[in-house]
Amino acid sequence: MLKNYAREKNLKHVAGVDEVGWGAFAGPIVTAAVILPADFESELIVDSKLICKSKKKMQTVYDLIMENAIEVSCTAVQAVQVNELGPQPALDLCIKNSIEGLTKELDWLLMDGNRYNPHRTDLPYTLVAKGDNTYLSIAAAAIVAKYRRDEYMVKVHNLKPEFSHYGFDTSKGYGSPKMYAGLMEHGRTQYHRKKYVDSWQSKKGIIV
């Protein structure tokens, strides 16, 4: 079972923060900040990569988080903004928006990974490598972000049949044979990350 940082440190409001979509060819970067009760525990909340292949399991765990969390804030930065700002500034903005979306007074932030550009000097934080496989609140944040981003990409696929050849409903915007074939034949759309697609095309020697 993953650890509860609030319980470990005798704190009340600890927000776990994680992102999803950083490496995708298309779609938004999504971040979530989740505050769980200090007495909360569950064996169902694990690294999102271990459950994301089962839609039923993801739904069950997502519902569990939403029913038990003290507060959840989830925000997105669309591909257009990623193209304008660059990936890292876009991620920084998304994290900032998720944290600012919380109304509770925070005691601590738990951030997945090894890089964070804080926008508040008064809020202590801890960076945790593989945090979504260590702490409940970070894993919960990753699951919320993953669930909502996947739902969005499926929605785009369903509402934009002219883009069905990219397979947004299955790849969720990440590299896949269908995504590559779509890019080869049709080029990129407003949902694609220009820098990522250009880099892929350069490596493949594709001239557009």
N, C-alpha and C positions, 0 to 999 in steps of 0.2 A: 504494500500500500504506500502511496506517495505521502510525503510529509506535509504537515500543516504548519507553516511558518508562524502564523499568529499565535498558535498554541505554544510553539517552541520558545518564542520570545515574550510571551505574555502581553501581546498587543491586541488591539480591538479591530482596527480597520487596516488590513494589509491588502493592497491591490496587486494581483498577479497580472503581468502584461506580456502579450506575445503577438506576433504578426504572422500573417499567411499571405502568400502570393508574391513574395519578393522575386522569385526566380521564374515567374510565369511570362510567357510571350504576350499574353493578352489578359485583360481584365484588371480589376483594381488591386491595390495593396490594401489589405484589411487588418486592422488591429483591434484587440479587445482588452479591456481592463476589468477584472472580476474580483470582487471582495467576497470571500467566503467566511462564514462564522468560525470562530476559533475552535469550536467543539465539533466542527463538521469533519466527517471522514467517509470515504467511499472507495471500495475496490474497483468500481466501474470507471472512475475517472483516471485515465492513463494517458500516455502519449497519444495524441490524435492520429498519428501515423499507424498505430496498432488497431484502430477501430474504423478508420475512414472508408475502408472498402466495403463495410456493411452499413447500408443506409438505415436499416432497422436499429442497429446498435448505436449509430451516431444520433439518431432521433431520440432514443431512450436516454442517452447520456446528456444530450443537449437539454432535454426536458428536465432532467434531474438537476442540472446546474441552474436553470432558470427558476425552478421551484425553490431552491435552497439558498441561492446567493443573496447576500445582503444588498448588493447592487451590481449591475452589469452595464458597461458602456462599450459600444462597438461602433467604430467609424471606418470610413473607406476613403481612399484617394484614388480617383479614377485614372485610367491610362493617359488621358489628355493631360492631367496634372503631372503625372510621372514624366511625360515627355517634356513638359515645360520646365519643371523644377529639377529633374534628375532623380534617380532612384533613391539615393540616401536622403536628400532634403525632403522628398515626398514621404518617405518612411518616418522621418523625424516629425513632420507635420501631423501625420496620421496618429502617431503615438501621443503627441501633445493633445490632439483633439479627444482621443479616448480618455486620457487622464482627466482632462478638464470637463469631460462629460459626467464624471462622478460628482455627486453632491455631498457625499460623506466626507468628513474631515479625516484625511489619511494620516496614519502613523508611519507607514513604510510602503515602498514600492519594491516589488520583486520583478526583475526584468530577465527574460530569457536571452541568452547569448553573452557576448563580451563587448558590446558597443552600445552606448546610449549617450545622446546629447541632451542633457536635462535642460528644461526651460524654467524650472523652479529651483532656487538655491536653498529653499527652506524645507525641502522634502527629501529625507534620506532614502537611499535606494541600495539594492544589492544586485549585482549582475551574477547570473547563475548559468554556467555552461550546461547545456542539455537540461535546462530548467523545467521543460515540459515533461521530463522523465524523472523529476526530483520532487517538485512541490505541486500540491493540489491546485493552488490558485493559478499558477502559470499554465498547467495542463488544461484547466478549465477555460482560461482565456484563449488558448490555442484551439480548443474544440469549438467555442462560440464563433471565433473568427473563421475557422474552416467551414463550419456549418453554414454560416450566413454567406460567405463568399461562394461556396458551391451552389447554394440556392440561387444566388444572383446570376451566376454563369448559365445555369439551366434556364432561368427566366429569359436571359438575352437570346439563347438558342431558340426558345419557343416563340418569342415575340419578333425575332428578326430572321425569318426563314431564308432571306437572301444571304445570310451568313452561315447557313447550316453546314456548308462544306468544310468549316474549320473544326467542327466537333466540339464546340464549347460545352455541350451537355455531358460529354464523357471525359474529355481531357481537362476541363475546367480552366482552359487557357494555357496549360503547360504544353511542352513539346510532345508531339505524338505523330505517328505516320499521317493521320488525317490533317492535323494542323500543318505539317510540312507541305503536304500535297496542296492544301488550300492556299498557302502562301506562294507556292511555286506558280499556281495557275491564276490566282486572283490578286496577289499582293496583300498588303495589310489594310486594316480598317481603322476607324477611330477607337476601337477597343484594343488595338495592339500597341505594344511598347516599341517605339521607333528604334531606340538604341539596341534593344535586344534582337529585333528582327534584322536590323542592319548588320549587327555583329554576326548573326547566323548566316546571312547572305554572303558576307565577306569571307567567312570560313569555307563556304561551299563554292565560292567563286562565281556567285550569281550576280549578274549585272541587270539592274532594272532602270 
